[in-house]
Amino acid sequence: MGRKKYWNSEAKNARWIKEGRGQGVGRDYKPWLTVRDVASQGRSHRIFGHLSRRTHHLLSDLELATFLLIQWRQSTTDIREQFPLDRELTTQICRNIGVAHPTYSGVLQYMSSDFLVSSKDEKHPIFALQVKPSSALEDQRTIEKLEVERRYWLEKQVPWYLITENQIPSDVFTNINWLYNLQSDDQAINDESKQFELYTQWVKQYSNLKIIDLCKQLDTSYSLPLGESLYQLRGMLAKRYFHFDISIPFSELRCSDLVPESVDSIVEVLHVSG
């Protein structure tokens, strides 16, 4: 089913608020926008988060790269994406600095930050992130909206940071393209579970091997076509059956770098989340 075209009305906003969008923490949080609500620039992603135990909605590869880096930080405790800003406050800020508040279909929009991150870091227990390609910063209107957002979080006494591709290691994007250019075949849940159990055993047994070498060995041992095991493992990594430090080049990943997730958690979240 194709993604819906974004639309805006006070009735829709009221319904989304009633649904609990932009509210809750951890597993109970619901993003203000989902991948079904807006046409993203580039690829959008629904991805399981091992910290929150829910599916996250990310609207670009740059958002995905940022999310994966944040999630791997040992100090991160929660990530709330597409977090809505109080419209009364953003309206007041726009009025104060003399810029037009964002509207769509003639109705004031709820602005949002791409991420609101909770952390064990005592100096920065919570901070907000906005993710933009550097090319977007050449647009004056984008700059105006970023300034509104910056002042919003300043008012809230929450640190706010702007992230572009220049802050993301190139290996991260290489890994993302390696994983998500692969459109693995959908399998029955039982088949995926069995496959996950097998790879979990192999990863533990051959912890010192690079994953590429493990997959070559499996292809030979089980008389599989060359590359079949790597194809299967890529699919599992893309679906987050294992999580790992996305900044490590995939060609250098060792089995010991892969942390198996609970398959029951993934299955439950993917079936419940919209």
C-alpha positions, 0 to 999 in steps of 0.5 A: 500500500502506498504512503498517504499524502500528508494533510493537515487539519485541526480535526486530524491534530485533535485525533492524533493527540487523542491517539497519544501521539507524541506522548509516553516514554520507552515502549509506550511512546508514539511518534507524532509522524509515522512513515505512513503519514508523510512522503520522506526524502529518500528511504524511510525505515521502520526499525526495531529499537532494542532500548525502547522495545518498539518500532521506530519510524525514521524518515530518511537514511540520515535519520536512520544513521543518527538513530543507530549511532545514538542507540549504540551509545552506552549512556542512551536510555530512550529515544523518542523520534518525531517529537512534537513541539508545543504549538502555543510556544512555537507560535509565540517564538515565531511572533517574537522573531518575526517569522511565519509559523509553518502551516499546511493546508491553511492550518498551523502545523505542529513542528517536531524535533527528529529525536528527543534523547534520554541519557544516563549522562548527568550533565545531559540527561536529555537533549534534542536533535534535528537532522538535516542534509547540509544542502537544506541549510542553503534555504532561508526558510529552513534556517528560520524554522531551525531557529524557532526550534533552537529557541524552543529548546532553549526556553525548555532548558534542553540542549539542542543540536543540528546533525548533518551528514558531515557529523556521520562517519562515512562507514555508517552510510556504507553499512546502511546501503549494504543492509537496506539496499537488500530487499530480502524475501519475507519469510514466515515467522517460524522460518525466521525464528529457526534461521535466527536460532541457527545464526545465533549458535554459529555466531557464538561458536565462531566468535573470532571469525569475520562474518564474511568468513563465517558465511563463506564457511557455511556456504561450503559446509552446507553446499549452498550457492556462494553468497547465500549465507551472507544474503540471509545474515544481511536480512537478519541484520537489516531486521535488527535480529542482531544489533551492532556498532554501525560505525564498524565497516561491515567487511570488518565485522566479527561474529563477536560484534553481533549482539542477538536480540530476543526474537519474541520481542521483534515479532511482537513489536512488528506485529503490534506497531503501526 
